[in-house]
Amino acid sequence: GSGDSGTVTPSGQTFFEESFAKGQGDFTIENVSLAEGISYVWKADTQYGYMKASAYANGTSYASESWLISPVIALTQGNTLVFEHCYNKFPDLAFAKANCTLNIREEGGAWAEVAIPECSDNTSWTFAGSGNIDLSAYNGKRIQLGFKYVSEDGKSGTWEIKNLVVKPSAAGIADVEIDANAPVEYYNLQGVRVEEPAAGLY
């Protein structure tokens, strides 16, 4: 219906995507708290084509909490989320992982943090894949994705995200193969095999 994001497609094709190449798209930014000294955390970098979160300004790391939130995505069965991202300039990788998190909520519900399997090493601007994030717990639901960035006074870094895709999982119905040489077997409604079926339901 109107207002739904994404379209149902055959297995292996894209269901919902946002590259961020031309800006933040239909994602919204929610600043929960910004220390005096910064006016934003998430920003679209249209020159290089990604969304970037940082609470570092004028040589100082400021405390913040800011969310990059997707539009509502109406999921089908067995969807997988993937994206590319990069951590850099955080005090260490553990701080980056603890303070740059992926969260999911059903429309109107509470946020739940979801593990990101893979990430960059916090030492360069090289993007890494997120790994496959299984969304099957939300089969048939209307969900939103929330990328949450948190920093502290004196402790921050930069998180960059691009090429986000929600797609049907590889093991879809489109992958079923039929063996044309397999013998054909018939069973009645009680589950008993019938050698020579006559008229009726089998």
Secondary structure, 3 states (H helix, E strand, C coil): CCCCECCCCCCCCCCEEECCCCCCCCCEEEEEEECCCCCCCEEEECCCCEEEEECEECCEECCEEEEEECCCEECCCCEEEEEEEEEECCCCHHHHHHHEEEEEEECCCCCEEECCCCCCCEECCCCEECCCEECHHHCCCEEEEEEEEEEECCECCEEEEEEEEEEECCCCHHHCCCCCCCCCCEECCCCCEECCCCCCCC
